Amino acid sequence: MKKLFMPIALSAILLLAACGSKEAADNESNAGAVGESGSETIVYQSESGPVEVPAHPQRVVVLTRFLTGNVMALGVPLVGADEMSKDNPNFKDKLADVEAVSDESVEKIIELQPDLILGTTDAKNLDKLKQIAPTVTFTYGKLDYLDLQLEVGKLLNKEAEAKAWVEDFDKRSKEAGAKIRAKIGDKATVSVLETFNKQLYVYGYNFGRGTELLYGPFGLNIPEKVKEATKTDGYLAVSTEVLGDYSGDYIIFSKNSEEDNSFQETETYKNIPAVKNGHVYEADAKAFYFNDPLSLEYQLDFFTEKFLGE
């Protein structure tokens, strides 16, 4: 009986949540666009179709690190976020009182009483989550980092704020790129690498770790071999022995101190031209994974300091 208790209890809770949602929907038809908390609602056109969401959400749960900073940048309160977001040095203080959740922690999410849930299209338990609160999903990489923020702005009813940031950041990042190209030359190449689970990787455009800025508004060159190798997946696993073949004139190393970075002690690595020339710029991987507005601002400052000394 003990083994059956949790699923039965969970089903009961979800049933109650569904009933509550139906009751709220009935109330809306009688009293206009009013949600459970008494706040107005809007209809957001998501990838999967229209979703009725709070016009001014106050208890948002974000299940993916790819969206946490997008919501935070617009000043919308979070009650739940994924573990990796909470581990981000740039987010840690802001998320100190926010509960760690995942797409598998359905009961915990119920307890948080969210008024909006954000996740990815391949998240687990979406049917259950939709019974708890309006749930909107995004496909990672379907939109570029600027268009994604505009969409999150629409979803959170803060489109004007999102648009203002997009226009300002695009302008500032292009200006920084022009200065960097003037200093290192229009033909200089830049590669991005990282270690994960004892494996070394190089990254292509639009895969976090500063690649959006470097190969986008900065207008810097990705090594041709990296460009070809990352065309499909966005990244490539490489060995230390061939790393030099994928290294640009400059290397951005998204470094996690908890990983095995012993390759940096090898003669093969030390003889890579970028290494010998002091053109390797190390960043904290835990703060560098992301491509949300807060992380992009951090990356812009990082690149300005490393390339220009500003």
Phi and psi restraints in degrees (value plus and minus 20) as a CYANA .aco file:
   2 LYS   PHI     -81.6   -41.6
   2 LYS   PSI     -57.0   -17.0
   3 LYS   PHI     -87.9   -47.9
   3 LYS   PSI     -47.1    -7.1
   4 LEU   PHI    -106.6   -66.6
   4 LEU   PSI     -36.9     3.1
   5 PHE   PHI     -80.9   -40.9
   5 PHE   PSI     -69.3   -29.3
   6 MET   PHI     -82.1   -42.1
   6 MET   PSI     -69.3   -29.3
   7 PRO   PHI     -81.0   -41.0
   7 PRO   PSI     -59.8   -19.8
   8 ILE   PHI     -85.8   -45.8
   8 ILE   PSI     -63.8   -23.8
   9 ALA   PHI     -82.7   -42.7
   9 ALA   PSI     -62.5   -22.5
  10 LEU   PHI     -83.2   -43.2
  10 LEU   PSI     -61.5   -21.5
  11 SER   PHI     -81.7   -41.7
  11 SER   PSI     -59.5   -19.5
  12 ALA   PHI     -84.4   -44.4
  12 ALA   PSI     -62.6   -22.6
  13 ILE   PHI     -83.3   -43.3
  13 ILE   PSI     -64.3   -24.3
  14 LEU   PHI     -85.9   -45.9
  14 LEU   PSI     -55.3   -15.3
  15 LEU   PHI     -84.1   -44.1
  15 LEU   PSI     -62.7   -22.7
  16 LEU   PHI     -82.9   -42.9
  16 LEU   PSI     -61.1   -21.1
  17 ALA   PHI     -82.4   -42.4
  17 ALA   PSI     -60.4   -20.4
  18 ALA   PHI     -85.0   -45.0
  18 ALA   PSI     -61.9   -21.9
  19 CYS   PHI     -82.8   -42.8
  19 CYS   PSI     -60.6   -20.6
  20 GLY   PHI     -82.5   -42.5
  20 GLY   PSI     -59.7   -19.7
  21 SER   PHI     -85.6   -45.6
  21 SER   PSI     -59.6   -19.6
  22 LYS   PHI     -86.2   -46.2
  22 LYS   PSI     -60.9   -20.9
  23 GLU   PHI     -82.6   -42.6
  23 GLU   PSI     -61.6   -21.6
  24 ALA   PHI     -83.0   -43.0
  24 ALA   PSI     -59.3   -19.3
  25 ALA   PHI     -84.8   -44.8
  25 ALA   PSI     -59.9   -19.9
  26 ASP   PHI     -83.6   -43.6
  26 ASP   PSI     -59.9   -19.9
  27 ASN   PHI     -83.6   -43.6
  27 ASN   PSI     -56.5   -16.5
  28 GLU   PHI     -82.1   -42.1
  28 GLU   PSI     -60.9   -20.9
  29 SER   PHI     -85.8   -45.8
  29 SER   PSI     -44.7    -4.7
  30 ASN   PHI    -111.9   -71.9
  30 ASN   PSI     -48.4    -8.4
  31 ALA   PHI    -141.9  -101.9
  31 ALA   PSI      -2.6    37.4
  32 GLY   PHI      67.0   107.0
  32 GLY   PSI    -186.4  -146.4
  33 ALA   PHI    -100.2   -60.2
  33 ALA   PSI      62.4   102.4
  34 VAL   PHI    -148.0  -108.0
  34 VAL   PSI     108.7   148.7
  35 GLY   PHI    -106.9   -66.9
  35 GLY   PSI    -197.2  -157.2
  36 GLU   PHI     -79.3   -39.3
  36 GLU   PSI     -54.9   -14.9
  37 SER   PHI    -105.8   -65.8
  37 SER   PSI     -18.7    21.3
  38 GLY   PHI      71.0   111.0
  38 GLY   PSI     -22.4    17.6
  39 SER   PHI    -106.8   -66.8
  39 SER   PSI     138.6   178.6
  40 GLU   PHI     -89.8   -49.8
  40 GLU   PSI     140.2   180.2
  41 THR   PHI    -142.8  -102.8
  41 THR   PSI     140.3   180.3
  42 ILE   PHI    -151.7  -111.7
  42 ILE   PSI     144.4   184.4
  43 VAL   PHI    -126.5   -86.5
  43 VAL   PSI      99.9   139.9
  44 TYR   PHI    -121.7   -81.7
  44 TYR   PSI     112.3   152.3
  45 GLN   PHI    -106.8   -66.8
  45 GLN   PSI      74.0   114.0
  46 SER   PHI    -105.2   -65.2
  46 SER   PSI     156.4   196.4
  47 GLU   PHI     -78.1   -38.1
  47 GLU   PSI     -55.7   -15.7
  48 SER   PHI    -115.2   -75.2
  48 SER   PSI     -16.1    23.9
  49 GLY   PHI     104.8   144.8
  49 GLY   PSI     159.2   199.2
  50 PRO   PHI     -87.0   -47.0
  50 PRO   PSI     118.7   158.7
  51 VAL   PHI    -151.8  -111.8
  51 VAL   PSI     109.7   149.7
  52 GLU   PHI    -102.8   -62.8
  52 GLU   PSI     102.0   142.0
  53 VAL   PHI    -149.8  -109.8
  53 VAL   PSI     141.0   181.0
  54 PRO   PHI     -82.7   -42.7
  54 PRO   PSI     120.7   160.7
  55 ALA   PHI     -90.5   -50.5
  55 ALA   PSI     -46.7    -6.7
  56 HIS   PHI    -158.3  -118.3
  56 HIS   PSI      52.7    92.7
  57 PRO   PHI     -80.8   -40.8
  57 PRO   PSI     120.3   160.3
  58 GLN   PHI    -143.1  -103.1
  58 GLN   PSI     -28.4    11.6
  59 ARG   PHI    -160.5  -120.5
  59 ARG   PSI      58.5    98.5
  60 VAL   PHI    -115.9   -75.9
  60 VAL   PSI     117.0   157.0
  61 VAL   PHI    -131.2   -91.2
  61 VAL   PSI     107.2   147.2
  62 VAL   PHI    -136.0   -96.0
  62 VAL   PSI     103.0   143.0
  63 LEU   PHI    -117.5   -77.5
  63 LEU   PSI     -18.9    21.1
  64 THR   PHI    -157.0  -117.0
  64 THR   PSI     118.8   158.8
  65 ARG   PHI     -83.5   -43.5
  65 ARG   PSI     -35.9     4.1
  66 PHE   PHI     -97.8   -57.8
  66 PHE   PSI     -27.7    12.3
  67 LEU   PHI    -145.0  -105.0
  67 LEU   PSI     -32.8     7.2
  68 THR   PHI     -76.6   -36.6
  68 THR   PSI     -71.7   -31.7
  69 GLY   PHI     -86.3   -46.3
  69 GLY   PSI     -47.4    -7.4
  70 ASN   PHI     -84.1   -44.1
  70 ASN   PSI     -61.2   -21.2
  71 VAL   PHI     -92.4   -52.4
  71 VAL   PSI     -64.2   -24.2
  72 MET   PHI     -80.4   -40.4
  72 MET   PSI     -58.6   -18.6
  73 ALA   PHI     -83.1   -43.1
  73 ALA   PSI     -42.4    -2.4
  74 LEU   PHI    -119.1   -79.1
  74 LEU   PSI     -12.6    27.4
  75 GLY   PHI      50.9    90.9
  75 GLY   PSI       4.6    44.6
  76 VAL   PHI    -113.0   -73.0
  76 VAL   PSI     111.3   151.3
  77 PRO   PHI     -85.5   -45.5
  77 PRO   PSI     113.4   153.4
  78 LEU   PHI    -126.1   -86.1
  78 LEU   PSI     121.2   161.2
  79 VAL   PHI    -135.5   -95.5
  79 VAL   PSI     -33.6     6.4
  80 GLY   PHI    -168.7  -128.7
  80 GLY   PSI     120.4   160.4
  81 ALA   PHI    -170.3  -130.3
  81 ALA   PSI     140.3   180.3
  82 ASP   PHI     -92.2   -52.2
  82 ASP   PSI     141.1   181.1
  83 GLU   PHI     -82.5   -42.5
  83 GLU   PSI     -58.7   -18.7
  84 MET   PHI     -85.9   -45.9
  84 MET   PSI     -56.4   -16.4
  85 SER   PHI     -84.2   -44.2
  85 SER   PSI     -61.3   -21.3
  86 LYS   PHI     -88.1   -48.1
  86 LYS   PSI     -43.7    -3.7
  87 ASP   PHI    -108.1   -68.1
  87 ASP   PSI     -27.3    12.7
  88 ASN   PHI     -89.2   -49.2
  88 ASN   PSI     102.1   142.1
  89 PRO   PHI     -75.9   -35.9
  89 PRO   PSI     -50.2   -10.2
  90 ASN   PHI     -97.4   -57.4
  90 ASN   PSI     -39.4     0.6
  91 PHE   PHI    -126.1   -86.1
  91 PHE   PSI     -38.4     1.6
  92 LYS   PHI     -69.6   -29.6
  92 LYS   PSI     -71.7   -31.7
  93 ASP   PHI     -85.5   -45.5
  93 ASP   PSI     -61.3   -21.3
  94 LYS   PHI     -87.4   -47.4
  94 LYS   PSI     -48.2    -8.2
  95 LEU   PHI    -124.5   -84.5
  95 LEU   PSI      -7.1    32.9
  96 ALA   PHI     -76.0   -36.0
  96 ALA   PSI     -58.8   -18.8
  97 ASP   PHI    -119.6   -79.6
  97 ASP   PSI      -9.8    30.2
  98 VAL   PHI    -114.8   -74.8
  98 VAL   PSI     114.7   154.7
  99 GLU   PHI     -91.7   -51.7
  99 GLU   PSI     119.5   159.5
 100 ALA   PHI     -99.9   -59.9
 100 ALA   PSI     106.0   146.0
 101 VAL   PHI    -158.2  -118.2
 101 VAL   PSI     144.8   184.8
 102 SER   PHI    -162.6  -122.6
 102 SER   PSI     156.6   196.6
 103 ASP   PHI     -90.9   -50.9
 103 ASP   PSI     -24.6    15.4
 104 GLU   PHI    -121.0   -81.0
 104 GLU   PSI     -31.4     8.6
 105 SER   PHI    -113.9   -73.9
 105 SER   PSI      41.2    81.2
 106 VAL   PHI     -81.1   -41.1
 106 VAL   PSI     -65.7   -25.7
 107 GLU   PHI     -81.2   -41.2
 107 GLU   PSI     -62.8   -22.8
 108 LYS   PHI     -82.8   -42.8
 108 LYS   PSI     -59.5   -19.5
 109 ILE   PHI     -85.5   -45.5
 109 ILE   PSI     -58.9   -18.9
 110 ILE   PHI     -78.1   -38.1
 110 ILE   PSI     -64.2   -24.2
 111 GLU   PHI     -83.1   -43.1
 111 GLU   PSI     -49.3    -9.3
 112 LEU   PHI     -95.5   -55.5
 112 LEU   PSI     -34.3     5.7
 113 GLN   PHI      30.3    70.3
 113 GLN   PSI      35.5    75.5
 114 PRO   PHI     -89.7   -49.7
 114 PRO   PSI     133.7   173.7
 115 ASP   PHI    -123.7   -83.7
 115 ASP   PSI     -23.2    16.8
 116 LEU   PHI    -180.4  -140.4
 116 LEU   PSI     117.9   157.9
 117 ILE   PHI    -143.9  -103.9
 117 ILE   PSI     113.1   153.1
 118 LEU   PHI    -138.3   -98.3
 118 LEU   PSI     120.4   160.4
 119 GLY   PHI    -178.7  -138.7
 119 GLY   PSI    -188.9  -148.9
 120 THR   PHI    -119.9   -79.9
 120 THR   PSI     139.9   179.9
 121 THR   PHI     -84.6   -44.6
 121 THR   PSI     -42.0    -2.0
 122 ASP   PHI    -119.2   -79.2
 122 ASP   PSI      -4.2    35.8
 123 ALA   PHI     -85.2   -45.2
 123 ALA   PSI     131.3   171.3
 124 LYS   PHI    -102.0   -62.0
 124 LYS   PSI     139.9   179.9
 125 ASN   PHI      40.4    80.4
 125 ASN   PSI       9.3    49.3
 126 LEU   PHI     -81.2   -41.2
 126 LEU   PSI     -57.8   -17.8
 127 ASP   PHI     -82.3   -42.3
 127 ASP   PSI     -60.4   -20.4
 128 LYS   PHI     -89.6   -49.6
 128 LYS   PSI     -60.4   -20.4
 129 LEU   PHI     -84.7   -44.7
 129 LEU   PSI     -56.9   -16.9
 130 LYS   PHI     -86.8   -46.8
 130 LYS   PSI     -40.9    -0.9
 131 GLN   PHI     -99.8   -59.8
 131 GLN   PSI     -40.0     0.0
 132 ILE   PHI    -103.5   -63.5
 132 ILE   PSI     -66.2   -26.2
 133 ALA   PHI    -181.6  -141.6
 133 ALA   PSI     141.9   181.9
 134 PRO   PHI     -72.8   -32.8
 134 PRO   PSI     109.6   149.6
 135 THR   PHI    -142.8  -102.8
 135 THR   PSI     105.6   145.6
 136 VAL   PHI    -140.8  -100.8
 136 VAL   PSI     112.7   152.7
 137 THR   PHI    -139.9   -99.9
 137 THR   PSI     132.3   172.3
 138 PHE   PHI    -148.3  -108.3
 138 PHE   PSI     127.3   167.3
 139 THR   PHI    -110.7   -70.7
 139 THR   PSI     101.2   141.2
 140 TYR   PHI     -81.4   -41.4
 140 TYR   PSI     111.1   151.1
 141 GLY   PHI      67.7   107.7
 141 GLY   PSI     -28.4    11.6
 142 LYS   PHI     -88.2   -48.2
 142 LYS   PSI     -55.3   -15.3
 143 LEU   PHI    -135.2   -95.2
 143 LEU   PSI     128.8   168.8
 144 ASP   PHI     -94.4   -54.4
 144 ASP   PSI     151.9   191.9
 145 TYR   PHI     -83.1   -43.1
 145 TYR   PSI     -48.5    -8.5
 146 LEU   PHI     -98.8   -58.8
 146 LEU   PSI     -65.9   -25.9
 147 ASP   PHI     -84.5   -44.5
 147 ASP   PSI     -54.3   -14.3
 148 LEU   PHI     -83.2   -43.2
 148 LEU   PSI     -62.3   -22.3
 149 GLN   PHI     -85.4   -45.4
 149 GLN   PSI     -55.4   -15.4
 150 LEU   PHI     -83.0   -43.0
 150 LEU   PSI     -60.6   -20.6
 151 GLU   PHI     -86.9   -46.9
 151 GLU   PSI     -62.3   -22.3
 152 VAL   PHI     -83.9   -43.9
 152 VAL   PSI     -55.6   -15.6
 153 GLY   PHI     -81.5   -41.5
 153 GLY   PSI     -63.0   -23.0
 154 LYS   PHI     -82.5   -42.5
 154 LYS   PSI     -65.1   -25.1
 155 LEU   PHI     -80.0   -40.0
 155 LEU   PSI     -61.4   -21.4
 156 LEU   PHI    -111.9   -71.9
 156 LEU   PSI     -11.7    28.3
 157 ASN   PHI      41.9    81.9
 157 ASN   PSI      15.7    55.7
 158 LYS   PHI    -152.2  -112.2
 158 LYS   PSI      24.6    64.6
 159 GLU   PHI     -83.7   -43.7
 159 GLU   PSI     -57.8   -17.8
 160 ALA   PHI     -83.5   -43.5
 160 ALA   PSI     -63.7   -23.7
 161 GLU   PHI     -84.4   -44.4
 161 GLU   PSI     -62.1   -22.1
 162 ALA   PHI     -84.2   -44.2
 162 ALA   PSI     -62.9   -22.9
 163 LYS   PHI     -83.8   -43.8
 163 LYS   PSI     -59.8   -19.8
 164 ALA   PHI     -83.0   -43.0
 164 ALA   PSI     -62.4   -22.4
 165 TRP   PHI     -85.6   -45.6
 165 TRP   PSI     -64.7   -24.7
 166 VAL   PHI     -77.3   -37.3
 166 VAL   PSI     -68.4   -28.4
 167 GLU   PHI     -85.5   -45.5
 167 GLU   PSI     -62.2   -22.2
 168 ASP   PHI     -88.7   -48.7
 168 ASP   PSI     -64.5   -24.5
 169 PHE   PHI     -87.9   -47.9
 169 PHE   PSI     -60.4   -20.4
 170 ASP   PHI     -79.9   -39.9
 170 ASP   PSI     -61.4   -21.4
 171 LYS   PHI     -85.5   -45.5
 171 LYS   PSI     -67.6   -27.6
 172 ARG   PHI     -86.7   -46.7
 172 ARG   PSI     -58.1   -18.1
 173 SER   PHI     -90.5   -50.5
 173 SER   PSI     -56.1   -16.1
 174 LYS   PHI     -88.1   -48.1
 174 LYS   PSI     -57.4   -17.4
 175 GLU   PHI     -84.1   -44.1
 175 GLU   PSI     -62.2   -22.2
 176 ALA   PHI     -84.6   -44.6
 176 ALA   PSI     -60.6   -20.6
 177 GLY   PHI     -81.8   -41.8
 177 GLY   PSI     -60.3   -20.3
 178 ALA   PHI     -82.5   -42.5
 178 ALA   PSI     -60.2   -20.2
 179 LYS   PHI     -86.7   -46.7
 179 LYS   PSI     -60.4   -20.4
 180 ILE   PHI     -86.1   -46.1
 180 ILE   PSI     -64.6   -24.6
 181 ARG   PHI     -82.8   -42.8
 181 ARG   PSI     -56.7   -16.7
 182 ALA   PHI     -84.9   -44.9
 182 ALA   PSI     -49.9    -9.9
 183 LYS   PHI    -105.7   -65.7
 183 LYS   PSI     -64.7   -24.7
 184 ILE   PHI    -117.6   -77.6
 184 ILE   PSI     -29.9    10.1
 185 GLY   PHI      79.0   119.0
 185 GLY   PSI     125.9   165.9
 186 ASP   PHI     -88.6   -48.6
 186 ASP   PSI     -39.4     0.6
 187 LYS   PHI    -116.7   -76.7
 187 LYS   PSI     -26.8    13.2
 188 ALA   PHI     -83.2   -43.2
 188 ALA   PSI     123.1   163.1
 189 THR   PHI    -130.1   -90.1
 189 THR   PSI     131.8   171.8
 190 VAL   PHI    -153.2  -113.2
 190 VAL   PSI     111.5   151.5
 191 SER   PHI    -139.4   -99.4
 191 SER   PSI     135.0   175.0
 192 VAL   PHI    -141.5  -101.5
 192 VAL   PSI     107.3   147.3
 193 LEU   PHI    -151.1  -111.1
 193 LEU   PSI     142.4   182.4
 194 GLU   PHI    -179.4  -139.4
 194 GLU   PSI     131.3   171.3
 195 THR   PHI    -126.1   -86.1
 195 THR   PSI     117.7   157.7
 196 PHE   PHI    -169.2  -129.2
 196 PHE   PSI     105.5   145.5
 197 ASN   PHI      31.6    71.6
 197 ASN   PSI      27.6    67.6
 198 LYS   PHI      46.2    86.2
 198 LYS   PSI      -7.7    32.3
 199 GLN   PHI    -135.9   -95.9
 199 GLN   PSI     121.8   161.8
 200 LEU   PHI    -116.0   -76.0
 200 LEU   PSI     115.2   155.2
 201 TYR   PHI    -149.7  -109.7
 201 TYR   PSI     130.0   170.0
 202 VAL   PHI    -135.1   -95.1
 202 VAL   PSI     131.0   171.0
 203 TYR   PHI    -143.2  -103.2
 203 TYR   PSI     127.8   167.8
 204 GLY   PHI    -119.5   -79.5
 204 GLY   PSI    -186.3  -146.3
 205 TYR   PHI     -88.6   -48.6
 205 TYR   PSI     124.4   164.4
 206 ASN   PHI      46.0    86.0
 206 ASN   PSI      18.6    58.6
 207 PHE   PHI    -149.9  -109.9
 207 PHE   PSI      18.2    58.2
 208 GLY   PHI      49.2    89.2
 208 GLY   PSI    -186.0  -146.0
 209 ARG   PHI      38.1    78.1
 209 ARG   PSI       8.1    48.1
 210 GLY   PHI      65.5   105.5
 210 GLY   PSI     -21.6    18.4
 211 THR   PHI     -85.8   -45.8
 211 THR   PSI     -51.2   -11.2
 212 GLU   PHI     -80.6   -40.6
 212 GLU   PSI     -63.3   -23.3
 213 LEU   PHI     -94.7   -54.7
 213 LEU   PSI     -68.0   -28.0
 214 LEU   PHI     -77.6   -37.6
 214 LEU   PSI     -67.8   -27.8
 215 TYR   PHI    -119.4   -79.4
 215 TYR   PSI     -20.9    19.1
 216 GLY   PHI    -123.5   -83.5
 216 GLY   PSI    -126.5   -86.5
 217 PRO   PHI     -83.0   -43.0
 217 PRO   PSI     -46.0    -6.0
 218 PHE   PHI     -89.3   -49.3
 218 PHE   PSI     -50.3   -10.3
 219 GLY   PHI      49.5    89.5
 219 GLY   PSI       6.8    46.8
 220 LEU   PHI    -103.7   -63.7
 220 LEU   PSI     140.2   180.2
 221 ASN   PHI    -112.6   -72.6
 221 ASN   PSI     111.8   151.8
 222 ILE   PHI    -108.3   -68.3
 222 ILE   PSI     116.3   156.3
 223 PRO   PHI     -73.9   -33.9
 223 PRO   PSI     116.6   156.6
 224 GLU   PHI     -76.3   -36.3
 224 GLU   PSI     -58.5   -18.5
 225 LYS   PHI     -86.7   -46.7
 225 LYS   PSI     -56.9   -16.9
 226 VAL   PHI     -88.3   -48.3
 226 VAL   PSI     -62.2   -22.2
 227 LYS   PHI     -77.2   -37.2
 227 LYS   PSI     -66.4   -26.4
 228 GLU   PHI     -89.0   -49.0
 228 GLU   PSI     -62.2   -22.2
 229 ALA   PHI     -91.6   -51.6
 229 ALA   PSI     -44.7    -4.7
 230 THR   PHI    -124.9   -84.9
 230 THR   PSI     -11.1    28.9
 231 LYS   PHI     -80.0   -40.0
 231 LYS   PSI     -56.6   -16.6
 232 THR   PHI    -108.7   -68.7
 232 THR   PSI     -75.2   -35.2
 233 ASP   PHI    -115.6   -75.6
 233 ASP   PSI     -38.1     1.9
 234 GLY   PHI      71.4   111.4
 234 GLY   PSI     -27.1    12.9
 235 TYR   PHI    -174.1  -134.1
 235 TYR   PSI     145.4   185.4
 236 LEU   PHI    -166.4  -126.4
 236 LEU   PSI     112.0   152.0
 237 ALA   PHI    -100.0   -60.0
 237 ALA   PSI     111.5   151.5
 238 VAL   PHI    -153.0  -113.0
 238 VAL   PSI     142.5   182.5
 239 SER   PHI    -120.2   -80.2
 239 SER   PSI     142.0   182.0
 240 THR   PHI     -78.5   -38.5
 240 THR   PSI     -55.6   -15.6
 241 GLU   PHI     -82.5   -42.5
 241 GLU   PSI     -51.9   -11.9
 242 VAL   PHI    -128.1   -88.1
 242 VAL   PSI     -15.4    24.6
 243 LEU   PHI     -77.2   -37.2
 243 LEU   PSI     -57.3   -17.3
 244 GLY   PHI     -78.3   -38.3
 244 GLY   PSI     -50.4   -10.4
 245 ASP   PHI     -89.3   -49.3
 245 ASP   PSI     -40.8    -0.8
 246 TYR   PHI    -131.4   -91.4
 246 TYR   PSI     -11.4    28.6
 247 SER   PHI    -113.8   -73.8
 247 SER   PSI     117.0   157.0
 248 GLY   PHI    -109.4   -69.4
 248 GLY   PSI    -193.0  -153.0
 249 ASP   PHI     -85.3   -45.3
 249 ASP   PSI     -45.2    -5.2
 250 TYR   PHI    -149.4  -109.4
 250 TYR   PSI     124.8   164.8
 251 ILE   PHI    -143.9  -103.9
 251 ILE   PSI     109.8   149.8
 252 ILE   PHI    -122.1   -82.1
 252 ILE   PSI      95.4   135.4
 253 PHE   PHI    -124.0   -84.0
 253 PHE   PSI      86.1   126.1
 254 SER   PHI     -98.8   -58.8
 254 SER   PSI      76.8   116.8
 255 LYS   PHI    -125.7   -85.7
 255 LYS   PSI     106.0   146.0
 256 ASN   PHI    -123.6   -83.6
 256 ASN   PSI      95.5   135.5
 257 SER   PHI     -84.8   -44.8
 257 SER   PSI     -36.4     3.6
 258 GLU   PHI    -105.4   -65.4
 258 GLU   PSI     -29.1    10.9
 259 GLU   PHI    -109.4   -69.4
 259 GLU   PSI     150.4   190.4
 260 ASP   PHI    -102.4   -62.4
 260 ASP   PSI      85.4   125.4
 261 ASN   PHI    -130.5   -90.5
 261 ASN   PSI       6.4    46.4
 262 SER   PHI     -85.4   -45.4
 262 SER   PSI     -37.3     2.7
 263 PHE   PHI     -78.6   -38.6
 263 PHE   PSI     -44.7    -4.7
 264 GLN   PHI     -88.2   -48.2
 264 GLN   PSI     -35.1     4.9
 265 GLU   PHI    -113.0   -73.0
 265 GLU   PSI     -24.0    16.0
 266 THR   PHI    -101.0   -61.0
 266 THR   PSI     132.4   172.4
 267 GLU   PHI     -86.1   -46.1
 267 GLU   PSI     -52.1   -12.1
 268 THR   PHI     -79.2   -39.2
 268 THR   PSI     -66.8   -26.8
 269 TYR   PHI     -87.4   -47.4
 269 TYR   PSI     -65.0   -25.0
 270 LYS   PHI     -83.0   -43.0
 270 LYS   PSI     -42.2    -2.2
 271 ASN   PHI    -112.7   -72.7
 271 ASN   PSI     -19.9    20.1
 272 ILE   PHI     -87.3   -47.3
 272 ILE   PSI     110.9   150.9
 273 PRO   PHI     -70.2   -30.2
 273 PRO   PSI     -63.1   -23.1
 274 ALA   PHI     -82.0   -42.0
 274 ALA   PSI     -55.5   -15.5
 275 VAL   PHI     -90.5   -50.5
 275 VAL   PSI     -66.5   -26.5
 276 LYS   PHI     -83.1   -43.1
 276 LYS   PSI     -50.6   -10.6
 277 ASN   PHI    -109.3   -69.3
 277 ASN   PSI     -17.8    22.2
 278 GLY   PHI      50.3    90.3
 278 GLY   PSI      10.1    50.1
 279 HIS   PHI    -124.8   -84.8
 279 HIS   PSI      10.4    50.4
 280 VAL   PHI    -126.6   -86.6
 280 VAL   PSI     101.7   141.7
 281 TYR   PHI    -132.9   -92.9
 281 TYR   PSI      94.9   134.9
 282 GLU   PHI    -111.8   -71.8
 282 GLU   PSI     112.4   152.4
 283 ALA   PHI    -143.1  -103.1
 283 ALA   PSI     135.6   175.6
 284 ASP   PHI     -93.1   -53.1
 284 ASP   PSI      92.5   132.5
 285 ALA   PHI     -76.4   -36.4
 285 ALA   PSI     -56.9   -16.9
 286 LYS   PHI     -86.0   -46.0
 286 LYS   PSI     -40.8    -0.8
 287 ALA   PHI    -121.9   -81.9
 287 ALA   PSI     -25.8    14.2
 288 PHE   PHI    -130.1   -90.1
 288 PHE   PSI     -29.5    10.5
 289 TYR   PHI     -78.3   -38.3
 289 TYR   PSI     -58.1   -18.1
 290 PHE   PHI    -108.0   -68.0
 290 PHE   PSI     147.3   187.3
 291 ASN   PHI    -156.0  -116.0
 291 ASN   PSI      13.1    53.1
 292 ASP   PHI    -106.3   -66.3
 292 ASP   PSI     149.1   189.1
 293 PRO   PHI     -75.1   -35.1
 293 PRO   PSI     -62.8   -22.8
 294 LEU   PHI     -85.7   -45.7
 294 LEU   PSI     -61.6   -21.6
 295 SER   PHI     -89.9   -49.9
 295 SER   PSI     -57.7   -17.7
 296 LEU   PHI     -85.6   -45.6
 296 LEU   PSI     -56.5   -16.5
 297 GLU   PHI     -83.5   -43.5
 297 GLU   PSI     -61.9   -21.9
 298 TYR   PHI     -82.9   -42.9
 298 TYR   PSI     -64.1   -24.1
 299 GLN   PHI     -86.0   -46.0
 299 GLN   PSI     -58.2   -18.2
 300 LEU   PHI     -81.6   -41.6
 300 LEU   PSI     -63.4   -23.4
 301 ASP   PHI     -84.1   -44.1
 301 ASP   PSI     -61.4   -21.4
 302 PHE   PHI     -81.3   -41.3
 302 PHE   PSI     -69.7   -29.7
 303 PHE   PHI     -86.8   -46.8
 303 PHE   PSI     -58.0   -18.0
 304 THR   PHI     -82.1   -42.1
 304 THR   PSI     -61.6   -21.6
 305 GLU   PHI     -88.6   -48.6
 305 GLU   PSI     -66.4   -26.4
 306 LYS   PHI     -90.8   -50.8
 306 LYS   PSI     -65.1   -25.1
 307 PHE   PHI    -100.8   -60.8
 307 PHE   PSI     -53.9   -13.9
 308 LEU   PHI    -134.3   -94.3
 308 LEU   PSI     -31.7     8.3
 309 GLY   PHI      50.0    90.0
 309 GLY   PSI       5.3    45.3
